[in-house]
Amino acid sequence: MEKPSNQLLKLSRSLFTDSAEQEKFIHAVTNPQPFNPAILWLQPKPTENPFNLEQVALWQPEFVDRLVLNTKPGKHSLHQAGHYYCLDFSSIFAASSLLTITQPLALILDMCAAPGGKSIFAWKTLNPELLLCNEVIGKRLGMLLSNLKRCQISRSATMNLDSKILAEKIPETANLVIVDAPCTGQSLLAKGDKAPGCFHPVTINSNASRQKRILANSAKIVAPQGYLAYMTCTYSTAENEQVGEWLLSKFPQFQPVIVPHLEKYRSHLTEIPCYRMWPQHKLGAGAFTILFHNTTEGQKNQLPADFLDSARFTNL
């Protein structure tokens, strides 16, 4: 067993008061275990499923299959044909907060979209008239565009703009803005991946500042009565609960939404309703999700006529 760092020990104590739970958390982070792969069906499931399935989680959407360990769904011909998208089960947990939204949505913006999993989940779940997938890191655009094309996600378009520019160009236009925020990626360790410096206070605070900036710009884009979804794959409260609390203090028109099917996973680290997947529960490496509703009354703005001129449409 890898010896936990002092920073990890400190984090565990901030997350759990129970010493046994602290130990389980530390063990899960320092002793990576394989997690079951999952797929999100975009076409009707075949009569005979080509994969062996794991037990269904209570919150698992019906269009998602969790597969037995060591399955390689990315190598199957149905994957190449765009019948399904391979998505980490922790990501499905976080994105499942969107299932709470029941009204039709004209416009969804995914602010940090690459490689496309949350965008595709939102498209499958909410069937918007237009899905805008933004990615500020230019070198990640190719992967995003490729996945949207392979999965035949229409009507969708990709963009490469900073959140501040989008807030200035298209305020109060989107019925839903998704912020799957850049973070320290602490849950990567539970999967056996690297995340250098992820527990260091400077790294955490730097990420939290960036998250607040992106979230504030995203809030300005949400139309009246629209939604703002915030998600990460990290553990620190500074990047999760505290960011949610900060948003509510700066934008009081937003209110957190209770997600009934995730109540079992409600965070004990704040009074506001938000939800956590922990690595010691062995469903996934970890995730955080919170959904906000813009309670402002009024009409949404329309996209400027020239705004989509620079966007790259995937399918029409």
ChimeraX attribute file (.defattr): number of C-alpha atoms within 10 A of each C-alpha:
attribute: neighborCount
match mode: 1-to-1
recipient: residues
	/A:1	6
	/A:2	9
	/A:3	11
	/A:4	13
	/A:5	12
	/A:6	11
	/A:7	13
	/A:8	19
	/A:9	16
	/A:10	13
	/A:11	18
	/A:12	21
	/A:13	14
	/A:14	13
	/A:15	17
	/A:16	15
	/A:17	10
	/A:18	10
	/A:19	11
	/A:20	10
	/A:21	15
	/A:22	20
	/A:23	16
	/A:24	15
	/A:25	22
	/A:26	22
	/A:27	18
	/A:28	21
	/A:29	25
	/A:30	18
	/A:31	15
	/A:32	16
	/A:33	17
	/A:34	14
	/A:35	21
	/A:36	18
	/A:37	22
	/A:38	26
	/A:39	21
	/A:40	23
	/A:41	21
	/A:42	19
	/A:43	15
	/A:44	9
	/A:45	14
	/A:46	10
	/A:47	6
	/A:48	6
	/A:49	9
	/A:50	11
	/A:51	14
	/A:52	11
	/A:53	16
	/A:54	14
	/A:55	9
	/A:56	13
	/A:57	11
	/A:58	9
	/A:59	15
	/A:60	15
	/A:61	15
	/A:62	9
	/A:63	16
	/A:64	21
	/A:65	24
	/A:66	24
	/A:67	21
	/A:68	16
	/A:69	14
	/A:70	10
	/A:71	15
	/A:72	13
	/A:73	19
	/A:74	14
	/A:75	9
	/A:76	11
	/A:77	10
	/A:78	15
	/A:79	17
	/A:80	15
	/A:81	12
	/A:82	18
	/A:83	19
	/A:84	24
	/A:85	25
	/A:86	17
	/A:87	19
	/A:88	18
	/A:89	26
	/A:90	24
	/A:91	24
	/A:92	22
	/A:93	25
	/A:94	26
	/A:95	26
	/A:96	21
	/A:97	24
	/A:98	23
	/A:99	15
	/A:100	13
	/A:101	17
	/A:102	9
	/A:103	9
	/A:104	11
	/A:105	17
	/A:106	15
	/A:107	22
	/A:108	28
	/A:109	27
	/A:110	25
	/A:111	27
	/A:112	24
	/A:113	26
	/A:114	25
	/A:115	19
	/A:116	23
	/A:117	21
	/A:118	25
	/A:119	28
	/A:120	27
	/A:121	24
	/A:122	22
	/A:123	20
	/A:124	16
	/A:125	17
	/A:126	19
	/A:127	19
	/A:128	20
	/A:129	14
	/A:130	18
	/A:131	26
	/A:132	24
	/A:133	30
	/A:134	25
	/A:135	23
	/A:136	16
	/A:137	13
	/A:138	11
	/A:139	11
	/A:140	14
	/A:141	20
	/A:142	12
	/A:143	13
	/A:144	20
	/A:145	22
	/A:146	14
	/A:147	20
	/A:148	26
	/A:149	16
	/A:150	16
	/A:151	19
	/A:152	19
	/A:153	23
	/A:154	18
	/A:155	17
	/A:156	27
	/A:157	22
	/A:158	25
	/A:159	21
	/A:160	20
	/A:161	15
	/A:162	16
	/A:163	22
	/A:164	15
	/A:165	11
	/A:166	19
	/A:167	19
	/A:168	12
	/A:169	14
	/A:170	18
	/A:171	20
	/A:172	22
	/A:173	25
	/A:174	31
	/A:175	24
	/A:176	32
	/A:177	27
	/A:178	26
	/A:179	23
	/A:180	25
	/A:181	23
	/A:182	17
	/A:183	22
	/A:184	25
	/A:185	23
	/A:186	26
	/A:187	25
	/A:188	18
	/A:189	20
	/A:190	26
	/A:191	20
	/A:192	15
	/A:193	12
	/A:194	13
	/A:195	13
	/A:196	12
	/A:197	14
	/A:198	23
	/A:199	22
	/A:200	14
	/A:201	13
	/A:202	11
	/A:203	14
	/A:204	21
	/A:205	15
	/A:206	13
	/A:207	20
	/A:208	23
	/A:209	14
	/A:210	15
	/A:211	22
	/A:212	18
	/A:213	13
	/A:214	20
	/A:215	26
	/A:216	18
	/A:217	20
	/A:218	27
	/A:219	26
	/A:220	21
	/A:221	29
	/A:222	30
	/A:223	28
	/A:224	21
	/A:225	19
	/A:226	27
	/A:227	26
	/A:228	29
	/A:229	24
	/A:230	24
	/A:231	26
	/A:232	27
	/A:233	26
	/A:234	27
	/A:235	26
	/A:236	25
	/A:237	18
	/A:238	16
	/A:239	27
	/A:240	29
	/A:241	24
	/A:242	16
	/A:243	18
	/A:244	24
	/A:245	15
	/A:246	15
	/A:247	18
	/A:248	16
	/A:249	11
	/A:250	10
	/A:251	14
	/A:252	12
	/A:253	17
	/A:254	23
	/A:255	18
	/A:256	19
	/A:257	19
	/A:258	18
	/A:259	22
	/A:260	13
	/A:261	14
	/A:262	20
	/A:263	14
	/A:264	12
	/A:265	17
	/A:266	21
	/A:267	18
	/A:268	14
	/A:269	17
	/A:270	14
	/A:271	10
	/A:272	18
	/A:273	23
	/A:274	28
	/A:275	26
	/A:276	28
	/A:277	26
	/A:278	22
	/A:279	26
	/A:280	20
	/A:281	12
	/A:282	15
	/A:283	17
	/A:284	24
	/A:285	29
	/A:286	28
	/A:287	26
	/A:288	29
	/A:289	30
	/A:290	26
	/A:291	27
	/A:292	24
	/A:293	21
	/A:294	21
	/A:295	15
	/A:296	14
	/A:297	11
	/A:298	9
	/A:299	11
	/A:300	17
	/A:301	15
	/A:302	13
	/A:303	15
	/A:304	11
	/A:305	7
	/A:306	8
	/A:307	11
	/A:308	14
	/A:309	9
	/A:310	11
	/A:311	17
	/A:312	15
	/A:313	20
	/A:314	18
	/A:315	12
	/A:316	9
